[in-house]
Amino acid sequence: MQLDDAATILGRADFFEICDAEQRRLLAFASERKKFRPGSVIYASGDQPEGAHVLVSGTVSSTQDGAENNPFLIHEVGAVLGAMALVIAKPRPVTIKAIDAVETLFVPRTAFMKLANQYPDLAGRAADRIRRELSSYLGAIEGSRGRFSKG
């Protein structure tokens, strides 16, 4: 995959909107193209992450332990799989599997954090984005709170 192609893919990924064109090129240089056959595990729940995958082509399933029969399918080019792994080394909460032939662009956390350390404004934008995403998740949970009863 050409450097410009990788930078273009990062430009389509929502999370990497926080980066300017040069920062995306630097990340593209540090990224690695990966191919997975149908049924391959891209990463498993509990794995220690080293970065995030950006979906280039194909379809993946995301499942939580105990909910293997109810997968969430992802096929949007530019979808970021495991974005939080770019900033923290918390074990993966889900298993991601290739449904068909899948290609990803793997972005290492070390590269993203090096860039964030070099560009404090990028670190600030990353923190703001993560804060907004967590707030929306918590808001969705809070909105559902009344629907669940104890006991």
C-alpha positions in Angstrom: 0.0 0.0 0.0 1.4 3.4 -1.0 2.0 6.0 1.7 -0.5 8.4 0.1 -3.1 5.6 -0.1 -2.6 4.9 3.6 -2.9 8.6 4.5 -6.1 8.8 2.4 -7.6 5.8 4.3 -6.7 7.5 7.6 -8.4 10.6 6.3 -11.7 8.6 5.9 -11.5 7.3 9.4 -13.6 9.4 11.8 -11.1 9.2 14.7 -8.2 10.5 12.6 -10.1 13.7 11.6 -8.3 15.1 14.7 -5.1 14.9 12.6 -4.0 17.3 9.9 -2.8 16.0 6.6 0.9 15.9 7.6 0.1 14.1 10.8 -1.9 11.5 8.9 1.0 11.0 6.5 3.4 10.4 9.5 0.9 7.9 11.0 0.6 6.2 7.5 4.4 5.8 7.4 4.3 4.0 10.7 1.3 1.9 9.9 1.2 -1.7 8.5 -1.2 -3.2 6.0 -2.7 -6.5 7.2 -4.8 -9.1 5.4 -7.1 -11.6 7.1 -8.8 -14.6 5.7 -12.5 -15.4 6.4 -12.9 -16.6 10.0 -9.5 -15.2 11.1 -9.5 -13.5 14.5 -8.1 -10.0 14.1 -8.0 -9.6 17.9 -9.7 -11.4 20.8 -11.4 -10.1 23.9 -8.8 -9.9 26.7 -5.8 -9.3 24.3 -3.4 -6.6 25.2 -3.6 -4.1 22.4 -0.7 -2.5 20.6 -2.8 -0.1 18.5 -5.9 0.1 16.4 -7.0 -1.2 13.0 -8.7 0.9 10.3 -10.9 -1.2 8.0 -9.8 -0.9 4.4 -12.0 -3.6 2.9 -14.2 -6.5 3.9 -16.6 -7.1 6.8 -15.8 -8.0 10.4 -17.9 -9.1 13.3 -17.6 -7.7 16.8 -18.7 -9.9 19.7 -18.6 -9.7 23.4 -17.8 -12.8 25.5 -21.0 -14.7 26.1 -22.8 -13.0 23.2 -21.1 -14.8 20.3 -24.5 -15.5 18.7 -25.3 -11.8 18.5 -22.4 -10.2 16.5 -22.3 -6.6 15.4 -21.2 -6.4 11.8 -18.9 -3.7 10.6 -18.2 -3.0 6.9 -17.7 0.7 6.6 -14.4 1.6 5.0 -12.5 3.8 7.5 -14.1 2.2 10.6 -11.6 2.3 13.4 -11.5 -1.0 15.3 -10.3 -0.4 18.9 -9.6 3.4 18.8 -9.0 3.5 22.6 -6.0 1.3 22.1 -4.3 4.2 20.5 -4.0 5.9 23.9 -4.3 3.1 26.5 -3.2 -0.5 26.9 -6.4 -1.8 28.4 -7.4 -5.3 27.4 -9.7 -5.6 24.4 -13.4 -5.7 25.4 -14.5 -7.5 22.3 -13.4 -10.1 19.7 -13.1 -8.9 16.1 -13.3 -11.6 13.4 -13.1 -11.4 9.6 -16.3 -12.5 8.0 -14.9 -12.4 4.5 -11.5 -11.4 3.1 -10.5 -8.3 5.2 -7.7 -5.8 4.9 -6.9 -3.3 7.6 -4.3 -0.6 8.2 -2.8 -1.2 11.7 -1.8 2.0 13.5 0.6 1.3 16.4 -0.1 3.1 19.7 3.6 4.0 20.0 3.4 6.0 16.7 0.2 7.7 17.7 1.5 8.6 21.2 4.8 9.8 19.8 2.9 12.1 17.4 0.6 13.3 20.3 3.7 14.1 22.4 5.2 16.1 19.5 1.9 18.0 18.8 0.2 19.0 22.1 -2.7 20.4 20.1 -3.3 16.9 18.6 -3.2 15.4 22.2 -5.8 18.0 23.2 -8.0 17.1 20.2 -7.7 13.4 21.0 -8.6 14.0 24.6 -11.7 16.1 23.6 -12.8 13.4 21.1 -12.5 10.6 23.6 -14.3 12.7 26.2 -17.2 13.4 23.8 -17.4 9.7 22.8 -17.5 8.6 26.5 -20.1 11.2 27.3 -22.3 10.0 24.4 -22.0 6.4 25.6 -22.8 7.4 29.2 -25.7 9.5 28.0 -27.1 6.5 26.1 -26.8 4.3 29.1 -28.3 6.9 31.4 -31.3 7.2 29.0 -31.9 3.5 29.3 -31.5 3.4 33.0 -35.2 3.6 33.7 -36.0 0.7 31.5 -34.1 -1.7 33.7 -35.3 -2.9 37.0 -33.4 -4.5 39.9 -34.2 -7.9 41.0 
